[in-house]
Amino acid sequence: MRAKKSTVAHKKHKKILKLTKGFKATRSRVFRMAKQASIRAGQYSYRDRRAKKRSMRRLWIVKINAALMPFEIKYSRFIKILKDKKIELDRKVLAQLAEFYPDEFKSLIERAQK
């Protein structure tokens, strides 16, 4: 008797096709293409989870630097002053202060410069 597609293979195919739902063209309909697309998508997501951390840090630095411009202080000098004064605020918090609470950020700068 001829061996037919097993339930295991059918489940595997359904699992992959469910993962690629929303992809374009054959990448969401044809198992072979969908499998390749899901593998590549996984690689991109793994890589970009790490890249996101770098890009967010860069964004925080840009925001802090932009907020420091009116006070004529460079970012690197500001960070050194904070470290010397033992003010332990990370870049994320500093960027949020600069963006949403400019008055508190200004008082932090004045405190750091004393």
C-alpha positions as CSV (number, residue, x, y, z in Angstrom):
1,M,0.0,0.0,0.0
2,R,1.2,3.5,-0.8
3,A,2.3,5.7,2.1
4,K,0.3,8.9,2.2
5,K,1.3,12.2,3.9
6,S,1.3,11.6,7.6
7,T,-0.5,13.7,10.1
8,V,2.9,14.8,11.5
9,A,3.9,16.2,8.2
10,H,0.6,17.9,7.8
11,K,0.9,19.5,11.2
12,K,4.4,20.7,10.4
13,H,3.2,22.3,7.2
14,K,0.3,24.0,8.9
15,K,2.7,25.3,11.6
16,I,5.0,26.9,9.1
17,L,2.2,28.3,7.0
18,K,0.7,29.8,10.2
19,L,4.0,31.5,10.9
20,T,4.2,33.0,7.5
21,K,0.6,34.3,7.4
22,G,0.7,37.8,6.1
23,F,3.8,37.4,4.0
24,K,3.5,38.2,0.3
25,A,2.7,35.9,-2.6
26,T,4.0,32.3,-2.4
27,R,5.9,33.0,0.8
28,S,2.6,32.6,2.6
29,R,1.0,29.8,0.5
30,V,3.7,27.3,-0.7
31,F,5.3,25.3,2.1
32,R,8.8,25.3,0.6
33,M,8.9,29.0,0.1
34,A,7.2,29.6,3.4
35,K,9.8,27.5,5.2
36,Q,12.6,29.6,3.7
37,A,10.8,32.8,4.4
38,S,10.2,31.9,8.1
39,I,13.9,30.9,8.6
40,R,15.0,34.2,7.1
41,A,12.5,36.2,9.1
42,G,13.8,34.5,12.3
43,Q,17.4,35.4,11.3
44,Y,16.4,39.0,10.8
45,S,14.5,39.2,14.0
46,Y,17.4,37.7,16.0
47,R,19.8,40.2,14.3
48,D,17.6,43.2,14.7
49,R,16.8,42.6,18.4
50,R,20.5,43.3,19.0
51,A,20.7,46.2,16.5
52,K,17.7,47.8,18.3
53,K,19.7,48.1,21.5
54,R,22.4,50.0,19.6
55,S,20.1,52.2,17.6
56,M,18.1,53.2,20.8
57,R,21.3,54.1,22.6
58,R,22.3,56.3,19.6
59,L,18.9,57.9,19.7
60,W,19.2,58.7,23.4
61,I,22.6,60.3,22.9
62,V,21.2,62.5,20.0
63,K,18.3,63.6,22.3
64,I,20.6,64.4,25.2
65,N,23.1,66.2,22.9
66,A,20.2,68.3,21.4
67,A,19.0,69.3,24.8
68,L,22.5,70.3,25.8
69,M,23.0,72.7,22.8
70,P,21.4,75.7,24.5
71,F,23.7,75.3,27.5
72,E,26.8,75.1,25.2
73,I,27.9,71.8,26.7
74,K,29.1,68.9,24.7
75,Y,27.6,65.5,25.4
76,S,30.9,63.8,26.2
77,R,31.8,66.5,28.7
78,F,28.4,66.3,30.3
79,I,28.7,62.6,30.8
80,K,32.1,63.0,32.3
81,I,30.8,65.7,34.7
82,L,28.0,63.4,35.8
83,K,30.4,60.5,36.4
84,D,32.7,62.8,38.4
85,K,29.8,64.1,40.5
86,K,28.7,60.4,41.0
87,I,25.2,61.2,39.5
88,E,24.2,57.8,38.2
89,L,21.5,58.2,35.6
90,D,21.6,56.1,32.4
91,R,21.2,57.6,29.0
92,K,17.6,56.4,28.6
93,V,16.5,58.4,31.7
94,L,18.6,61.4,30.7
95,A,16.9,61.4,27.3
96,Q,13.5,61.1,28.8
97,L,14.3,64.0,31.2
98,A,15.5,66.1,28.3
99,E,12.5,65.4,26.2
100,F,9.6,65.4,28.6
101,Y,10.9,67.3,31.7
102,P,13.2,70.1,30.4
103,D,13.0,72.1,33.7
104,E,14.3,69.1,35.7
105,F,16.9,68.5,33.0
106,K,18.0,72.1,33.3
107,S,18.3,71.8,37.1
108,L,20.3,68.6,36.6
109,I,22.8,70.5,34.3
110,E,23.1,73.3,36.8
111,R,23.7,70.9,39.7
112,A,26.3,69.0,37.6
113,Q,28.1,72.2,36.7
114,K,28.5,73.4,40.4
